[in-house]
């Protein structure tokens, strides 16, 4: 990691070479106490990082609020998706919320990225309000609107982000890509969510049902083996009996004892044997048909079984995704109506015929025809099935 420059409420306060920043210490040194309203920004120079291609993403900018990194881009991106399906009155509110957030972030970022912030300001503000200050650098720095702070909403959105991240990790572990719908996901967390929070999780993870539960132990088990380099020197003569005893344990029950007491205890008639986590090799075993991922107080378990209807919907989403990609590649405007033609395997064409209404609605297509592709054409691999698609503007 390269040089980092720290800004507090727009004022440059410190430079730091590499590593991770102790945010709370830096804030305290600047007179900001926990709970104070403030905006911290960290600009990182990645130009020497080999993981970044030359000339690409050389600088990154992270925002922190109340001392905790916020996922502003994720939340704004989620809002922009929801806007397209909102009712008219809600659309106006959503647009204004997004507009206010973008303009405020641009003003807050102006000291760190002056030219980018200026371009955003000119595009979003000056283009429609000629009475506004001529430059973003002539505007006042944003002030905190205490009445806009919703602690409960922030807490629930933080939990949603963590659940979604774990759900994606489970999908990756189970080799289930996000466009493939899944039936269920079980979640164990300190706080249950409901209403539109559940809708966000279902939409982000493409899962039909999200169920909060206090019992997830049944989705995972554990196998124990002795760590020879520690157990051997301590209990060499009893090693065989230890290995046999560990193999016969109820994995979930033993893990619960280890977590609560910090050790597993045995007595083979030759003196007590006590094994801590350092003395054990612990292997996690997934329950068949599920994949489980945990992080601190949250555990998620996704149902990985693919039924015929789920497989069919997965193919439908693949077709929609490929058509949308081809619209962009062909240079169509987002409002252009099109015709779709396609040919491919029997499985793919059957799905296209069965899901024609959903595909055409999602892609602004007036028709979808199985036959020789025309217009802009491209061959695709759709979940292992070959297909050639054609799109043409009407």
Secondary structure, DSSP 8 states (H G I E B T S, - for coil): --EEEEEETTEEEEEEESS---HHHHHHHTT--TT---EEEEEEE-TT-TTS-TTSS-EEEEEEETTEE--HHHHHHHHHHHHTTS-HHHHHHHHHHHHHHHHHHHHHHTTTSHHHHHHHHIIIIITT-TTS-SSGGGS------GGG--HHHHHHHHHHHHHHHHHHHHHHHHT--TTS-EEEEEEE-SS---THHHHHHHHHHTEEEEEE-S--GGGEEEEEEE-HHHHHHHHGGGHHHHHHHHHTS-HHHHHHHHHHHSSEEEE-SSSEEEE-GGGEEEEEEE-TTEEEEEETTEEEEEE----HHHHHHHHHHHHHHHHHHHHHHTT--TT--EEEEEEE-HHHHHHHHHTHHHHHHHHTEEEEEESS--SEEEEEEETTEEEEEEEEE-
